[in-house]
Amino acid sequence: MKLKQADLLFVKNGHSDLDEGIAESTGNFVYVAILADEENVIHATADSGVCLQSLQLFLEKNKSADVYRTNVKNTKRIIFNAKTHLGKPYNFSFQPGTNSFYCSQFVVTAFEDFVKFSEQPMFFGDR
């Protein structure tokens, strides 16, 4: 499948401590990024906050990603929405209502005018 702008790239559990904690809340996928164009992704990382990164570097770090494509036609607007958050910090608290983002929170925000994704709340420790 040829990748297209605004495709979502889902990364499976790599079994690090953080991945295991996230997987307890979300299942097998522990990370998501948005394809900005044929050569770049935009995503929220613990190291850089919301950033633009080459697809090549993203795949080198994550080895592979499953692709999900929405039916949204206005992909340029989604990427515009996403880019308005470049440079914002990573949301280490995983709480809503901050001016920071973890990866899926960022995707929900970028797509909010077009797709209403249901969010899976993050939790760590005993339920």
Salt bridges, closest charged atoms under 4 A:
ASP7 OD1 - ARG69 NE 2.75
GLU20 OE2 - HIS15 ND1 2.47
GLU38 OE2 - LYS2 NZ 3.56
ASP66 OD2 - LYS12 NZ 3.79
